[in-house]
Amino acid sequence: MPASALNIGLVGLDTSHVEGFASLLHDPKNPDHVAGGRIVAGFPGGSPDFPLSASRVEGYTRKLRDEHQVRMLGSPREVAESVDAVLHTTVDGRLHLAQFAEIAPLRRPVFLDKPFAVTSADARAIAALARQHGTPLFSSSSLRFAGALQAALADQAGGRIFGADFHGPLNLQPTQPGFFWYGIHTAEMLFATLGAGCARVRAISTADHEVAVGTWHDGRIGVIRGNRVANNSFGGVIHREKAHQWVDVDRGRRPDAGLTVAIMEFFRGGPSPVPLDETVEIIRFLEAANESRDRGGADVAL
């Protein structure tokens, strides 16, 4: 590894994402290897009341420690103090504000994994901390960086985009309410396509599906559909003036590889690929969709 390689820390070892980042960064034989950094320190964390966290933290901690020689430390702050940049991968969005508050004063670049937060109040507070301390902060689902989506957005032959529909799985988790747990993926694809500026949301819920329809200030309409049946694929369609572009996430560069490239460019001093205000708006979009869902499909303003 070159002498200029970054030392990277992990905060939260309760998600498969930590293994994915380690493989992409550490293994030169990986066909999607991303050079320039190594994970050297980690804080295991974990949420006892969230089974998808509590059941995973021990295994991923052991794997990162034994297979990748990651040194385990006692707090998010200790991790940030010992590295050049932080992958904040805690799977439980409820913990992000308190953990980021430990990290932010050290002004290390931070990638905050999805969901950024599970309330818009927490999202605004995290953004305020980043601005207060001058801490570079970037958050996104990997699906925003899927090769097929990026290729479709780059191909503008069809003219102006006037709407988009995206779909994916949407299993519900009580601690990450409603759309937050997996709806973040389809919402990120939608906002990557339409940008910020959603005015209101209306959500429809059935036993098998959740659908949220957003109307942007300029009249464009964006839809996310989540399913709880066996189909776990992600994809969608972008509506342009002269064409419709189908987006199959299984084609093109893997989303996690595209995200890791974006993270390393950001850690090296580049601008965040996703404006912080847009990230906060995405959280409010999901929150508003939950509010509409709970109110029987009423229109909810962002």
N, C-alpha and C positions, 0 to 999 in steps of 0.2 A: 504494500500500500504506500502511496506517495507520502512524503513528509508532511504535506499540507492537508492530509486527510482530517476530517472533522471528527472529534470525539462526541458521540451522541448519547443522550440518556433517555431511558424509558420511564414514564410515570404511569403505573398501572399495568400489571401483567395478567389481566383477566380476559383477554381476547385473543383470538387466532391472528389478529393483525400483527401482534408482536413477532410471532414466528415468521409471518410473511415478510415483514420489514427486514428481519435478520437474514433471511434467505436471500433477498434481493440485494442487500448491502454487502453481505459477507462472502457469498459464494461466486467466485469468478466463472464457474462452470454453468451457473444458471443462465439460460439463454436471454433472460431479461435483467441480468445483473446491472446494478447501478453503482458506479464507482464513486469514491470520494469521501466515504464516511464509515465509521464503525461504532456499533453500540457497545459501550464500555461500562455503563452503570444503570441500575434499575431500582425502582421502588415497587414491590409487589402489589400493595394495596388490596382491594377486594371489598365487596359489599355482602355482608352475611345475609341480608334479607332479599337478595337478588340471586336466585339459583344459577343463572347463566354467568354470573360473576364468581360466586363462592365456589362453584364446582370446577372452575377452570384455573384459578390463580395458582394453586399448588403445582399443577402439571406444567404450566408455562414458565413458572419461576424456576423449576428444576431444569427444564429444557434450556432456557436462556443461560442459566448458571453453568450447567455441566457441558453443554454442547457448543456454546458460544462464548464462554468465559466472561459473562457479564457479572460484574461485582454488585452485590445486593446491598442497598443502603436503607436507612431508616425513615426517610421522609422525602417528599417531593423537593423540598428546598435543598437537602443534601445532594440529591441527584443534580439539580441545576447548578449548584456550586462547583461540581466536579467535571462539567462538560462544556462544550461549545454551543450546543443546541439541544432542544428537548422535543422528543416525541411524546406528547401527553395522550396516552392511549387508554386511560381508565374507561371501561366500557359503560359505566353508570353515569349518565349525564347529570344526575343530581349532585355529584361530588365535584364537578368541574370548577365551579366558582371558588370553593374553599381551597382546592388544590392549586388552582391558577394563582390565587392570592399569595400563596407561598413562593411561587416561582417568579411572578411578574417583577418584583423589585430588583432581581438580578439581571434583567434586561437581555436574557438569552433569547434567540429566536425560538418560537414555540409553534409546533404544529399540534392543534387540538383536534383529536379525532372525533368522529360523529358519535352521537349527536352533540353539537356544540353546547347545548343546554336543553332542558326540558321545560323551561318557562321563559317567556320573553323578558321578564324582570331579571333573571339570572344572565341572560344573553347580553342585555344592556349593561349590566354590572361588570361582566367580563370585559366587554369592549371598553368600558370606562377605565378599568384598571390598566389595560394595555396602553391606552392613550396617556393616562396619568404618568406611567413609568417610562414611556417610550419603548415599550417591549414589542418587537415585531411579532405579529400573531396572524396565523393562517389556519383556516378550518375548512374541511370539505369531506364529502363522501368520495370514495374512489370512483364511483360511477360517473361523476362529472368528467373524468379523464379517460373514459373508455375510448379506445381507438376509433370505433365505429361512430360514436357521437362527435368526437373532434373532427373526423373526416367530413361528416355531414355538415357541420357548422362552417367548415372551411370552404365547402363547395357552394358558392352563392349563385350558381347559374339559374336557379329557380326564382331568384328575386327576393323581395322583402318577406320576412317571416311574419305571418299574422296569427299564428297559434301553434300549439303543440300538445300532444297527448303522450304520456309515458305510463308504463305499467311495471309491476314487480310484486313480489310476495309481501304480505303484510300480517305476519303473526303478531298478536298483541301481547304486551308484557305490562303487568300492572304497575311496575315501578317506573316505566318509561311510557307514559300514557298515550293511548290512541295511536296517532300517526307517527309519533316520535321515533319509535324503535326501528322500523324499516321504511316508513314513509319518507324518512330523510333522504334515502337513495333516489327515489323517483322525483322528489322535490328538487334535489340538486341538479338532476338532468333537466328539469323544467326551467329552473332559473338560469342554468348555463345557456339555455336556448333563448329565453325571453328577457333575461336580465331582471333587475329590480324594478319596482313600480307597481306591484299588485295592490289593488284598491280594496277588494272584498273577496270572500270565499264562501262557498256553499258546499256542504258535504252530505252524501247519501250513504246509508249503511244498510247492509243486509247480512244474512248469516255467512255468506261466502265472500262478499266484496265490500270494500270501502272506496268511494269515489269522491274526490274533492275537485271542485271547479273554481278556478280563480279568474277574476276579471281584472285586467290591468287598466291603469288610468287612461291609456290611449285606445282602449277598446279591444285589445287582443285578449284571447281566451286561452288559458292553459289548464290541462286536466292531468291529475294523477289518479291511477287506479291501483289499488292494492288487493291482492287475493289471498285467501286462506285455504285454498284447495291445493292440489298436488303440484301445480305448475309454479316453479320457482324461477322462471326466466325473467330477465329484465329486457326492456326494449321500448320502442315507441315510434311515433311518426311526427315529423316536423312539417307543418303546413306553410308552404310558400305561395307567392302569387301565381307562379306558373308551373309548380310541381309539388309533389308530396315526397318527402324523403323518409324511407323506412330505416330505422336504427335497430340493428341486431347486436346487442352488447357482446354476444359470443364471437363476433367476427372482429378482426383487427387486434390491436395491442391490448393486452390485459389491463383492466382498470387499475389494479394495484401497482403495476409497473409504471403506468403513466402518472399516477399520483406520486410515487416515490421519486421520479424524475423531477416533478414539480416541487416537491418538498426540498430536495437537495439544491435546486436552483435558488429557492427562497432562503435556505440556510446559508447559502454563499453570499447573501446580501441582495438578492433580487427582490422585486416587489411581490407582495402577495398576489397570487393569480385570482383570488376572490376578494373583492373589497369587503372590509369588515362590516360596513353598513348593510351590504347584501346578505351576509351571513346572519346578521341579527334579524333581517326581514324574513329570511327563510324560517327561522324559529318562530317568529310571529305568525307566519303563514300556516305552519303546522298547528300552532296553538289555536288559531282562529278556526281551522278545519275541525279540531276537536270540539271547540265550542259549538260550531254549527251542528256537528254530529249529535252532541248532547241535547241540542235544542230542536231536534227533528228536522234538520235541513234548512234552518233559517239563514238568511244572509248575515254574515258577520264582517264588519269593516276591520281592516288591519290598523 
